[in-house]
Amino acid sequence: MPRDPSHRPIAPPLRQFAKNMRHAPTDAERAMWRLLRDRRLSTFKFRRQVPFKNYILDFVCFEQSLVIEIDGSQHAESQGDAAREAALAAEGFWTLRYWNNDVLQQPISVLEDILAKLAGR
């Protein structure tokens, strides 16, 4: 299981990278954060905007080695996504990816999908 990097000192270049890349949460990210606070997920601790190599991960649960990414409607980074997911898989993480509209318009379906996938692991 990957370890939570908050227990290790973060190298100054990575710390500066994370500081530069952090952003105000989008509506979809705020909605996902509320979903992750659901009582059925209360045993899992999620963190937001976690630096990982050259990326900022939207949501991470280190106990389950789970990364949740949210993609916007103008998303066109399939090669970048594949590289990020390969780097995450090499470190033992698995990734769930949702579209902004799914999180905003079908939050119950997204929550049920997350719960089902966590139960199936």
Stockholm file with secondary structure:
# STOCKHOLM 1.0

chainA/1-121         MPRDPSHRPIAPPLRQFAKNMRHAPTDAERAMWRLLRDRRLSTFKFRRQVPFKNYILDFVCFEQSLVIEIDGSQHAESQGDAAREAALAAEGFWTLRYWNNDVLQQPISVLEDILAKLAGR
#=GR chainA/1-121 SS CCCCGGGSCCCHHHHHHHHHHCCCCCHHHHHHHHHHTSGGGTTSCCEEEEEETTEEEEEEETTTTEEEEEECTTCCCHHHHHHHHHHHHHTTCEEEEEEHHHHHHCHHHHHHHHHHHHHTC
#=GC SS_cons         CCCCGGGSCCCHHHHHHHHHHCCCCCHHHHHHHHHHTSGGGTTSCCEEEEEETTEEEEEEETTTTEEEEEECTTCCCHHHHHHHHHHHHHTTCEEEEEEHHHHHHCHHHHHHHHHHHHHTC
//
